[in-house]
Amino acid sequence: MIVPIRTLGDPVLREHSKPVSDFDRKLHLLCDDMLETMYAAPGVGLAGPQVGITLRLFVFDDGETGPTFIANPVLLDPSGTVVEEEGCLSIPGPYHPTPRSERIRCRGQDVKGQDLEMDGEGLLARIFQHETDHLDGMLYIDRLDEAGRREVLADLRRLELGLQEPRARRRPE
């Protein structure tokens, strides 16, 4: 079932999420609903708070790994820095160059509660960091300087007023 995605201004996006402790049928259904919602949006990741659930979990599909669920993520061993265009389903429309670690390890649990560990590079590393930020009440605009943040918010306002069309995501040259 597709569920509504919470957008900028919704207080749930600024809350710190609680650890997942019950790996039951309800969690499996939530995972399925989040994946369906993410694909319909369309996006490459979706965290619990974005659908109003303050639990430390997210789903993603980077196009290589396939649909994946991670609960209670911990990010380890960041290395390198890369600045690339980033957007968010909770801030629909604007993209902005955002700094992230180029490589990072993510340790957590799958939907059955089994331990998992994945190394991410490029888009996968960005997804791990972006979605984990959501679990800590952060949005990508919080990582921008003041000028970048103002630009994203101005773009968002123009989109809301119908004064501009959404930009296609710019790819680094």
C-alpha positions in Angstrom: 0.0 0.0 0.0 1.3 3.4 -0.9 1.5 5.7 2.1 1.7 9.5 2.2 5.3 10.9 2.4 5.7 13.6 5.0 7.2 16.8 3.7 9.3 19.7 5.1 7.5 21.3 8.0 6.1 18.1 9.4 7.5 17.8 12.9 8.0 14.0 12.6 10.9 14.8 10.2 12.8 16.5 13.1 12.4 13.7 15.7 15.0 11.2 16.7 13.9 7.7 15.9 13.7 4.8 18.4 15.5 1.5 17.8 13.5 -1.3 16.1 12.9 -4.1 18.6 10.1 -6.2 17.1 10.9 -8.0 13.9 7.4 -9.3 13.3 4.8 -9.6 10.6 3.9 -5.9 11.1 7.5 -4.9 10.3 7.4 -7.0 7.1 4.2 -5.3 6.0 5.7 -1.8 6.8 8.8 -2.8 4.7 6.6 -3.8 1.8 4.5 -0.6 2.0 7.7 1.6 2.2 9.2 -0.1 -0.8 6.0 0.4 -2.8 5.8 4.0 -1.7 9.5 4.6 -2.6 9.2 3.2 -6.1 5.9 5.1 -6.8 7.5 8.4 -5.7 9.9 7.6 -7.4 13.0 7.5 -5.2 16.0 5.5 -4.2 15.5 5.5 -0.4 12.8 6.1 2.2 13.2 6.3 6.0 10.6 5.6 8.7 10.1 9.3 9.7 9.2 10.1 6.0 6.1 7.9 6.4 5.4 9.1 10.0 7.1 6.1 11.7 9.7 7.2 14.3 11.7 3.9 14.2 15.3 3.5 13.1 14.7 1.9 9.7 14.9 2.6 6.0 14.5 0.9 2.7 16.4 1.6 -0.5 17.2 0.4 -4.0 20.3 1.8 -5.6 19.7 0.0 -8.9 22.4 -2.6 -8.1 21.7 -4.0 -4.7 18.0 -4.5 -5.2 15.3 -3.6 -2.7 16.8 -3.7 0.8 15.6 -3.0 4.3 17.9 -1.9 7.1 16.9 -1.5 10.8 19.1 0.2 13.5 21.8 1.4 11.1 25.2 2.4 12.4 27.6 4.1 10.0 31.3 3.3 10.2 34.6 4.0 8.6 33.7 7.0 6.4 36.4 8.0 3.9 36.8 10.6 1.2 34.4 13.4 0.5 32.4 14.0 -2.6 29.9 16.8 -3.4 27.1 15.8 -5.7 23.5 16.8 -6.4 21.1 15.5 -3.8 17.4 15.7 -3.3 14.8 14.3 -1.0 11.2 12.9 -1.3 10.3 15.1 1.7 11.5 18.2 -0.1 10.0 17.4 -3.5 11.6 19.1 -6.4 14.9 20.9 -5.6 18.3 19.3 -5.9 21.5 20.8 -4.6 25.2 19.9 -4.4 25.6 18.3 -1.0 28.8 17.0 0.7 28.9 13.4 1.8 31.5 10.7 2.5 32.5 8.9 -0.6 32.6 5.5 1.1 31.0 4.3 4.3 30.1 1.0 6.0 26.5 0.5 7.2 25.9 -2.1 9.9 22.3 -3.0 11.0 19.7 -5.7 10.8 17.5 -7.0 8.0 13.7 -7.3 8.2 14.1 -10.7 10.0 16.4 -9.2 12.7 19.5 -10.8 11.2 22.7 -8.8 11.4 23.9 -7.3 8.1 26.8 -5.2 7.1 27.3 -3.5 3.7 30.0 -1.3 2.3 28.7 1.6 0.3 30.5 3.7 -2.3 29.1 6.4 -4.6 25.3 6.4 -4.7 25.0 3.6 -2.1 27.2 5.5 0.4 25.0 8.7 -0.2 21.8 6.7 0.4 23.2 5.2 3.7 24.1 8.7 4.9 20.9 10.5 3.7 18.5 7.9 5.2 20.4 7.6 8.5 20.3 11.4 8.8 16.5 11.2 8.6 16.6 8.8 11.6 18.4 11.6 13.5 15.9 14.3 12.6 18.2 15.8 9.9 17.4 16.7 6.2 20.0 17.2 3.5 19.4 21.0 3.6 20.9 20.9 7.1 24.2 20.0 5.6 24.2 23.0 3.2 25.7 26.4 3.9 23.2 29.3 4.4 23.3 30.3 0.7 22.6 26.7 -0.5 19.8 26.3 2.0 18.2 29.5 0.9 18.4 28.5 -2.7 16.7 25.1 -2.1 13.9 26.8 0.0 13.4 29.4 -2.7 13.2 26.7 -5.4 10.7 24.8 -3.3 8.6 27.9 -2.9 8.6 28.7 -6.6 7.6 25.1 -7.3 4.8 25.2 -4.8 3.5 28.5 -6.4 3.8 27.0 -9.9 6.3 29.6 -10.9 8.9 27.0 -12.0 9.0 23.5 -13.3 11.0 20.9 -11.3 14.6 20.7 -12.5 16.0 17.5 -13.8 18.7 16.2 -11.5 22.1 17.5 -12.7 24.8 14.8 -13.0 28.4 15.7 -12.3 30.5 16.1 -15.5 
